[in-house]
Amino acid sequence: MNLDPATVARCLEAGDHTDLFVLDVRNEADYEEWHIEGSTNLPIYDELLEYDYSTLEDHMEDLPTDTEIAVVCVAGVTSARAAEFLREHGFDAKSIDDGMNGWGRVHRSYDLADATDLKNIVQVVRPGTGCISYLVHDGDEAVVVDPSQYIDEYLNAADERDLEIVGVADTHAHADHVSGARRLAGELDVPYYLHEADAGVLNGVTELADGETIALGERELEVCHTPGHTPGSVSFLFGDALLSGDTLFLRSVGRPDLEDSSEDAIREASSRLFDSLERLTDLEDETVVLPGHFSDESIRPLATELGNLREEATNELLRYVEDGDESSFVETIVESLADEPANYNEIKQINWGKEQPGGDVEALELGPNNCAAN
């Protein structure tokens, strides 16, 4: 008996974990690196491989008897064994289909008009990886921004809203996930937009430049070149919305070390990022920031007004920008960079067109979101 990962995501989003208890049976190190928010770890993975249920049996008194239990492992094998054992002992337990691999593929869509004053923007969130993409539309035309490799998610979202996708854009050459932008654009025979500084050896790119626009319906996306995270990073303005890519997050900013990790290069890129953020913070307080990533924020959709980011104390690096303190901004980034995203070099090579994706392309991007500077 299995649970679809998307069903788990919907249940966790709707409640406060009282309707579903997530039991992660992977080893502790794997759990600490990446897990479903709010889950409980019982590290018995190796025991379950040997059909040893003794530790699970010893901890059954710690499990809820009146709540459905969703058991998760790496790929759904050992979790299925644990769930069956628990059912035999009276628990309502099911295994999450394909484990954390399946969790990493979940996409959840939100029409921003349902939660904000913004219309004509759909936010697509991947809760397992922290990646966010967008379907921006006017009339019956739409542009997809930062799509994942699972392009059917965007084709279905457009079909559900009777929209025609007329363009696909990446805000930058991603290092944490394989972009689906080129493939989606190719299947639909529409332009693929990317700034030339991030285009690598790609062919068939419609290059973006600062101040240009992408037309859709009777409106347009305005391109703001915001280098720092990458040399070709851009943000898009769409009315009162700012699609900030990996330049500005709700709690941090994009890390500037994934192109060149030498300290001099990081400092130089951090200074460019500071300038880009100064430009963005000149926008009106009512501008709604729509980031390209999130960490553990529980709000859905992931959006807040720029004025709120200025007032809140959750984005330390943005406060340095507001204060004009470039030195502290750069030093904080240099001193607080986390581990790089998993497999980021290989992912970059694919997104630059220098390598072709292999059979393990889905597994490349599984893991925690480490695109923030601190």
C-alpha positions in Angstrom: 0.0 0.0 0.0 1.6 3.2 -1.2 1.0 7.0 -0.9 1.6 9.3 -3.9 4.3 11.9 -2.9 2.0 14.7 -4.3 -0.8 13.5 -1.9 1.7 13.8 1.0 2.6 17.3 -0.1 -1.0 18.4 -0.2 -1.7 16.9 3.2 1.3 18.5 4.9 0.5 21.8 3.3 -3.2 21.7 4.4 -2.6 20.7 8.0 -0.1 20.9 10.8 1.1 17.3 10.7 -1.8 16.1 12.9 -3.4 14.3 9.9 -0.2 12.6 8.7 2.8 11.4 10.6 5.9 11.1 8.3 8.4 8.4 9.5 11.7 8.6 7.7 13.6 5.3 8.1 16.8 6.3 6.3 20.2 6.5 8.0 20.7 9.6 10.2 23.3 11.3 8.0 21.0 11.0 5.0 18.1 12.4 7.0 20.2 15.3 8.3 21.3 16.3 4.8 17.8 16.3 3.3 14.4 15.4 4.6 10.7 16.2 4.5 10.0 19.1 6.8 8.4 18.0 10.0 9.2 14.3 9.6 10.6 12.0 12.3 13.7 10.0 11.8 14.1 6.4 13.0 17.4 5.3 11.4 16.7 1.6 10.6 17.5 1.5 6.9 20.3 -1.0 7.2 18.2 -3.2 9.5 15.3 -3.2 7.1 17.5 -4.3 4.3 18.1 -7.5 6.3 14.4 -7.8 7.3 15.3 -6.9 10.8 12.3 -5.2 12.5 13.5 -5.3 16.1 14.3 -1.6 16.5 11.1 -0.7 14.7 9.2 -2.9 17.1 11.0 -1.3 20.1 9.8 2.1 19.0 6.2 1.3 18.1 5.0 2.9 21.4 6.4 6.2 20.1 4.2 6.2 17.0 0.7 7.6 16.8 -2.2 5.1 16.8 -4.9 7.5 15.6 -3.0 9.2 12.7 -2.0 7.8 9.3 1.7 7.1 9.0 3.6 7.8 5.8 6.9 5.9 5.8 9.7 7.1 3.5 13.1 5.8 2.6 15.3 6.4 -0.5 13.3 4.7 -3.2 10.4 3.1 -1.5 11.7 -0.4 -0.9 12.6 -0.5 2.8 9.8 1.9 3.7 7.3 -0.6 2.1 8.7 -3.3 4.4 8.4 -1.0 7.5 4.8 0.0 6.5 3.7 -3.6 6.1 5.2 -4.5 9.5 3.3 -1.6 11.1 0.1 -2.5 9.4 0.4 -6.1 10.8 0.6 -4.5 14.3 -2.5 -2.4 13.9 -1.1 0.9 12.5 -2.5 2.8 9.5 0.8 2.9 7.7 1.7 3.3 4.0 4.9 3.7 2.1 5.6 6.9 0.1 5.9 5.8 -3.5 9.5 6.0 -4.8 10.7 7.4 -1.5 12.7 10.7 -1.4 13.3 10.2 -5.2 9.5 10.7 -5.6 9.4 13.5 -3.1 12.0 15.4 -5.2 9.7 15.2 -8.3 6.6 16.8 -6.7 5.4 20.0 -8.2 2.6 22.2 -6.6 1.0 25.0 -8.5 -0.5 28.2 -7.1 -2.5 30.9 -8.9 -1.2 34.1 -7.2 -4.5 35.8 -7.7 -5.9 33.4 -5.0 -3.5 34.8 -2.4 -2.2 38.2 -3.5 -3.4 41.1 -5.6 -1.3 39.7 -8.5 -3.1 38.2 -11.4 -1.8 36.3 -14.4 1.0 34.5 -12.6 1.1 30.8 -11.6 3.8 29.8 -9.2 5.1 26.2 -9.4 6.8 25.0 -6.2 8.9 21.9 -5.8 8.7 21.3 -2.0 11.4 18.5 -2.1 14.1 20.6 -3.8 13.2 24.3 -3.0 13.0 25.2 -6.6 10.3 27.6 -7.9 9.2 28.4 -11.4 6.5 30.4 -13.0 3.9 30.6 -15.7 3.3 34.2 -16.6 0.3 34.9 -18.8 -1.9 37.5 -20.4 -4.9 36.9 -22.6 -4.3 33.4 -23.9 -0.5 33.6 -24.1 2.0 32.5 -21.5 5.8 32.5 -20.9 7.3 29.8 -18.7 10.2 31.0 -16.4 12.8 28.6 -14.9 11.0 25.3 -15.7 12.3 22.1 -14.2 13.2 19.1 -16.4 9.6 17.8 -15.8 8.1 19.8 -18.6 4.7 18.1 -18.5 4.0 20.1 -15.4 4.0 23.3 -17.4 2.2 21.9 -20.4 -0.5 20.6 -18.1 -0.7 23.9 -16.2 -1.1 25.8 -19.5 -3.7 23.4 -20.8 -5.7 23.7 -17.6 -5.9 27.5 -18.1 -6.4 27.4 -21.9 -3.1 29.1 -22.4 -0.6 28.9 -25.3 3.1 28.9 -24.3 4.8 31.4 -26.6 8.2 31.5 -24.9 10.4 29.9 -22.3 13.0 31.7 -20.2 15.7 30.9 -17.7 16.7 33.7 -15.3 20.2 32.2 -15.3 22.2 29.0 -16.0 21.1 26.9 -13.1 23.5 24.9 -10.9 21.1 23.1 -8.7 18.7 21.6 -11.1 18.6 20.6 -14.8 16.6 23.1 -16.7 13.8 22.0 -18.9 13.6 25.3 -20.8 15.4 24.3 -24.0 13.5 21.0 -24.3 10.1 22.7 -23.6 10.9 25.5 -26.1 12.1 22.9 -28.6 8.9 20.8 -28.3 6.7 23.9 -28.8 8.9 25.6 -31.4 9.0 28.8 -29.4 12.0 31.1 -28.3 14.2 30.1 -25.5 15.4 33.2 -23.7 18.7 33.5 -21.7 21.2 36.2 -21.1 24.3 35.8 -23.4 26.7 35.8 -20.4 25.1 32.5 -19.2 24.6 30.9 -22.6 27.8 28.8 -22.7 27.9 26.9 -26.0 24.1 26.7 -26.4 22.7 27.1 -29.9 19.3 28.6 -30.7 19.2 30.9 -27.7 17.3 34.2 -28.0 19.7 36.3 -25.9 18.3 38.7 -23.3 19.7 42.2 -22.6 19.0 44.7 -19.9 15.9 46.8 -20.7 14.5 44.4 -23.4 11.1 43.0 -23.1 9.3 39.7 -23.8 5.8 40.1 -25.2 2.9 38.0 -24.2 -0.7 39.0 -24.9 -1.0 42.8 -24.5 1.7 42.9 -21.8 5.4 42.2 -21.5 8.1 41.0 -19.2 10.8 43.6 -18.7 14.4 42.3 -18.4 16.6 43.5 -15.6 20.2 42.3 -15.8 21.1 41.5 -12.2 24.5 39.8 -12.2 26.2 38.4 -9.2 24.8 34.9 -8.6 25.9 34.3 -12.2 27.3 36.8 -14.8 24.1 36.5 -16.8 21.5 36.5 -14.1 18.4 38.5 -14.8 15.2 39.4 -13.0 11.8 40.0 -14.7 9.4 42.8 -14.0 5.7 42.1 -14.7 3.6 44.9 -13.5 3.9 44.9 -9.7 5.6 41.6 -9.7 9.4 41.0 -9.6 10.5 37.5 -10.6 13.9 37.8 -8.9 15.4 34.4 -9.9 18.4 33.6 -7.7 19.2 37.2 -7.1 16.9 37.9 -4.2 15.2 35.3 -2.0 12.8 36.0 0.9 15.5 35.2 3.5 18.7 35.5 1.7 20.3 36.2 -1.7 21.9 34.0 -4.4 25.3 32.7 -3.7 28.1 34.1 -5.9 30.6 31.3 -5.8 29.3 28.7 -8.3 31.1 30.1 -11.3 34.5 30.6 -9.6 35.1 29.6 -6.0 38.4 31.5 -5.5 38.1 34.2 -2.8 38.9 37.1 -5.2 36.3 35.9 -7.6 33.7 35.6 -4.9 34.4 39.1 -3.7 34.1 40.5 -7.1 30.8 38.6 -7.8 29.5 39.7 -4.4 30.1 43.3 -5.3 28.2 42.9 -8.6 25.4 41.2 -6.6 25.3 44.1 -4.2 24.9 46.6 -7.1 22.1 44.4 -8.6 20.3 44.3 -5.2 20.6 48.1 -4.9 18.8 48.4 -8.2 16.0 46.0 -7.1 15.6 47.8 -3.8 14.9 51.0 -5.7 11.6 49.5 -6.7 8.4 50.5 -5.0 7.5 48.9 -1.6 4.4 47.3 -3.2 6.5 45.3 -5.6 5.8 41.6 -4.9 9.0 39.6 -4.8 8.7 36.1 -6.4 12.0 34.3 -5.8 13.5 31.3 -7.6 14.2 29.3 -4.5 13.1 28.9 -0.9 14.5 27.0 2.1 12.0 26.2 4.9 9.5 28.9 4.5 6.0 27.5 5.0 3.9 30.2 3.3 2.3 29.4 0.0 2.6 30.9 -2.4 6.2 32.1 -1.8 5.7 35.8 -2.1 6.0 39.0 -0.1 6.1 42.7 -0.8 9.5 44.3 -1.1 8.5 46.7 1.7 8.0 43.8 4.0 11.4 42.4 3.2 12.8 45.8 4.2 11.0 45.9 7.5 11.5 42.3 8.5 14.7 41.1 10.2 14.9 37.8 8.3 17.1 38.8 5.4 20.4 40.1 6.9 22.1 40.5 3.6 19.3 42.7 2.2 19.7 45.0 5.3 23.3 45.6 4.4 22.1 46.7 1.0 19.5 49.0 2.5 22.2 50.5 4.7 24.7 50.9 1.7 27.2 48.7 3.6 28.9 46.8 0.8 31.9 45.8 2.9 29.7 43.9 5.5 27.7 42.4 2.7 30.7 41.0 1.0 32.4 39.8 4.2 29.2 38.1 5.4 29.0 36.2 2.1 32.6 35.1 2.1 32.4 33.9 5.7 29.1 32.1 5.6 28.8 30.1 2.4 27.3 26.7 2.8 28.2 23.5 1.0 27.7 23.7 -2.8 24.6 22.1 -4.3 25.0 18.4 -5.1 26.5 17.7 -8.5 26.4 21.4 -9.4 29.4 21.2 -11.8 27.8 18.4 -13.8 24.4 20.2 -13.8 26.0 23.4 -15.0 27.7 21.6 -17.9 24.3 20.3 -19.0 22.6 23.6 -18.7 25.5 25.3 -20.6 25.1 22.7 -23.4 28.6 21.3 -22.8 27.3 17.9 -21.7 24.3 15.8 -22.7 22.1 14.6 -19.8 22.5 10.9 -19.1 20.3 8.2 -17.6 20.8 9.5 -14.1 19.7 13.1 -14.9 16.8 12.9 -12.4 19.0 11.8 -9.5 21.5 14.6 -10.2 19.4 17.3 -8.6 18.0 15.4 -5.6 19.1 16.9 -2.3 18.9 20.0 -0.2 18.6 23.5 -1.6 22.0 25.2 -1.2 21.7 28.1 -3.6 21.5 30.8 -0.9 24.5 32.8 0.1 24.0 32.2 3.8 
